[in-house]
């Protein structure tokens, strides 16, 4: 449990590559090329990163919480640290938006852009709620039940909440929950469900790693979740195409439980694939493996590449590239982010080395 699980980093690396693909093409392609089978396929792939990041954040949070529980850390302290982790991500989100606001030379009247509800905002609040509440449970199974109930509640209630103006206690908090307004991309209804259900998957992995962490058992665990994904997909398809409709009208793309369940099932299938391949051929997936490397440094890559894709400095490229040119630019951006990951990894190694030397000096 102390070591990172390489297949999780590979999964996160896949999400990073697709994120860079989506943002680069979305920002730089000319409007006239936004059509055709290839473009639609790239757009479909671009829809995978956001649920992937939330799902993996919940999964990783469950592994951390399980380690804290195993060490005997009191529920109250687990609650505080769980909330602090979420607030840390939320703080990064606001700091990032503030920096972008000034880097892109926005007018001061546009200050509400700083409070845009983007993926990091949603992730921070979701982790604070899911990990914080689940930390109060006395056992891993109990925390799984609590997280599952929270996730299903946000998923199934999304059509009733999303898009409806909420001003209590403030309009800003209402935006986080209901997703009203042009500056809200990832409201908690239904996006919190990805983090919560990722937490359930992570808690089941934590129990497995405590009992039998050998690769065949990890593959068996992943296959079971893969079967859950297939069942979830079938259920979502039946719900979508059946004659019985549980909800009144709602936005399919933003609040449909069936559509979100399909997106969750894709993440479970990707997790299954990564676990199968990485644990079976683990000698090929060393720490310098490109997908693992970018997966470990996904936050740094997110912060840098968003400004490179959408910011003031790349303005001459916005909306002017053909589809083949945008694909080439996407490949170049991914290579640049791979280089950035190497740079961050080198910085982290130097920092760890300095800390070791300082510890040795203090002990001597």
N, C-alpha and C positions, 0 to 999 in steps of 0.2 A: 504493500500500500504506500510505502514511502516513495517508490519509484513512479515516474510518469508512465502511463500506459501508451505505448507508441501508436496503437491503432486509433486512439482518441485524437492524438496530435495529427495523424494523417487525415482523419475525418475533418478536423478543423482546417487543415491545409487545403483540402478540396474546396471547402467553403470559401476560403480566402481567394483562391484562384478564380472561382466563379463570381465572387464579389467584385474583384478587379475587372473581370470581363464585362460584367453588367454596367458598372459605373463608367468605364471608359467608352464603351459603345453608346450608352445612353447620352453621354455628354457631348461626344464629338461627331456622331454620324449625322449626315445631312438628312433633312426631312424627306427628301425624295427617295431615299433608300430604306425607309422604314416600312418595308413590305416584303413579301416573299417568304418561302418556307425556311430559308436559312436564318433570316432575321427573326422570324417567329420562334424558331428553335433556340436561338441565342437568348431571346427574351424569356423563354420558358426556363432555361438554365439560370438566368439571372434572378428568377423568383425563389431559388433555393437558399441563398446565403442567409437572409434575414431569419427565417425559422431555424436554420442550422445553428446560427450563433446563439440564439436563445435556448435552443434545445441542449447544446453542448455546455452552455453556462450553467444551466440547471443540473446537468449530469455531473459536472466538475464540482459544483457546490455540494452535491450529495456525498461525493467522495471525501471532501474536506470535512464535512460535518460528521461522517462516520468515523474518521480518524480522531476527531475531537471527542466523540462519545467513547471511543475505545480507550482513550487516555484518561477517562474519568472526569472530564471537564463538566462543571455543573451546568444544568439547563439554562440558568440565568445568564451565565457568561457566554454560552453558545448562542443565545438569543442576541446578545449585544454584538458579538463578533459577526453574526450573520447579517444583522442590519448594517453594521459598519462596512462590510464588503459591498453591499448594494449601494450604500451612500457614497462609497469611494468611486464606483463606476459612474454614479450620477454626477459627482463633482467633476470627474474628467469630462463628462458630456458638456456641462456648462462651461468649463474652462476652454474646451475645444471650440464651442460655438462663439465664445467671447473673442478668442484669438482670430477665428475666421472672420468675424464681424469687422475687425479693424484691418486685417490683412487684405480683405477684399474691398476696403475703402467704402463701406456702406455709409449712407447718410444717417445721422443720429436719429432721425425720425423713424428709421427702420429698426429700432432697438428691440421690438418684439421677436425678431428673428433669433435672438439669443436664447429664447425659451422654446424654440422648435422642438417638438417631441419626436426625436429620431431614435434609431435603434439603441444607442447607448443609454438614452434616457429611459426607454422601456426596460432595458436589461437591468439597469440599476434599481429601479423601483420593483421590478419583478423579483429580483434576487433578495431584496430586503424583505419583501412580503413572504416569499416561499421559504427561503432559508431561515428567516427569522422565526416564522411560526413553526416550521418543522423542527427547529432546534429545541422547542419546548417538549417534544415527544420523548418518552423514556426509552424507546427502542427504535431500531431502524424500520421495522415493519410499521410501527405506529406513525412514524414520520412519513413513510410512503403513502399510507392511507390519507393522512392529512393533506399532503401535497397533491395526491390524485383528486381528492374532493375539491380542493381549491382550483386546480386546473380545469376540471370538468365544469365547475360552476362558472368560471370566466368564459369557457368555450360555449356552453349551452345558453348562457344568458346574453351572449354578444348580440344576437339579432334584436333583443329587446332594449339594449343600452346604446350600442354603437350608432353614431349619427344623431342622437338626441341631445340637444343642448343641456348641459349640466352646469349650473353656476354655484353649487354648494360644495365646499365652503367658499371657493373662489372659482372664477371661470378658468384659470390656469389649471387647477386640479381637475376640473370638469373635462378639460381637453385631454388630460392623461387617461381618464377613464372612458370617455365616450368618443374621442377622436373627431370632434367637430372643429371646423376652421381649417384654413389652408396650410397652417404650419404643423399639422399633426399627421405624422406618417405611420406611427406604430403605437396606437392606444392600447391600454392594458386589456380591454375587451376587444378582440379575443387573444391578443398576442402573449399575455401572461401564461396562457395554457401551454405554450411550447416549453417555457422554462420549468413550469410545474411538472409536466409529464416527463421532461428530461430528468428532473430530480428523481422521479420514480424509477426510471431506468438506471440511473447512477446508484441509487440505494441498493437495487438488486445486484449490481456489479460489485458494490462494496461487500455485500454478504458473501458473494462467491469468492472474492479474493481473500477474505478472511478464512474461508474453509479450504479451498483447493484452487490456487491460482495458476495451475498448469495450463498450457495453451489449448489442449483438446477440450477441457471443460469451459474455457472462455469461448471457444468456437461454438460449443453446444449452447451456451447462454445466448450468444449472438443469434444463432439460428432460431431459438425460441422467440426472440423479439422480432426476427424477420417474419416468422409465421404470424405473429400478432399484427405486423404491418400489413400483410396480405389480407388478413381478416378485417382489419380496419378499413382498408381500401374497398373491399367488397361491401361492407356495411355503409360506407360513405356513398358509394355508387348507388346502392339500393335506396338510400335516403333521398338522394338527389333526384332519382328518376322514378320514384314511387308515386302513387296517386295520393298518398296521405302527406299532408304538409302541416308540420307542427307550429310554424310561425307565420305571421302575416308577412307582408312584403319587407324585404331587407336587401342590402347591397351584397350580392354574391361574392364579389372579390374581396370585400373588407370584413364581412361579418358572418359568412356562412359556416356553420359548424361542419358541414360535410366537406367543403373545400379545405378548411383548415385541417380536418382529419386526414384528408388525402396528402396534404403537405407534411404532416407529421409522419405518415406512413413512409414517405420518401426518405425522411431522415433516418428512420429505423432501418430501412433497407440499405442505405449507404453505410450505416454503422455496422450492419451485418457483413457487408462486402469488405469493409476495411478490416474488421476483426478476422475474417476468414483469411484474407491475403496476408496481412501483416504478421499474424501469429503463426501462419504456416511457413512463411518465408522470412522469418525475423532476421536472418543473417544479412539480408539485403536491405533491411530498413534500419540502418544505423542512425545515430543522432544527427548526422550531417545530411540525411536524406532531405531533398528539397521540400517535400510536402510536410514532413515533420518540422523542419526549420521554420517555414513560414507559418505553420500552425502554432508553434510555440510563441511567435511574436505577432500574432494576429492584431492585437490592439495597436501596436506601433504602426503596422501597415495600414490599418484602417484610418488612423489619424492623418497620416501623410498622404495616402493616395487620394482621399476625398478632395483635399485641397488641390492636388495636382490635376485631378480630373475636372472639377467644377469651379475651381478658384479663379481669381483674377489673373494669375500668371499664365494660365493656359487659355485665356480668352480667345486668342486668334484661331484656336482649333475647334472652338465650340460650334457644333452643327455644320461643319464644312467638309468632313471627310466622307468619301464613299464607303460602302460596306467593306470591301476588301482592304481599304486603307485603315478603317477603324479596327478591323481584326488584327492587322499588323501592329497598329498602335497599342492594342490590348496586349499582344504578346510582348512588346517592348516594355510596357508598364509592369507586366508580371515579372519580367527579368529584373527590372529596376527594384521591385519590391523584394525579390529574392536577394539582391545585393544589400538592400536595407536590413533584411533579416540577419545576414552575415555580420553586418556592422553592429547591430544590437547585441548579437550573440557574443561578439568579441568584447564589447563594452561590459557585458554581464560577467564574462570570464575574468576580466581584469578586476572588476569590483569584488568578485568572490575571492580572488587571489589576495587582494589587499586586506580583506576581512580576515582571512586565514593567517596572514602575516601579523596582523594586529593582535589576533587572539593568541598566537604563539609568543609574541613579545610580552603580552600581559601576563601569560602563564609563567614565562621565564623570569 
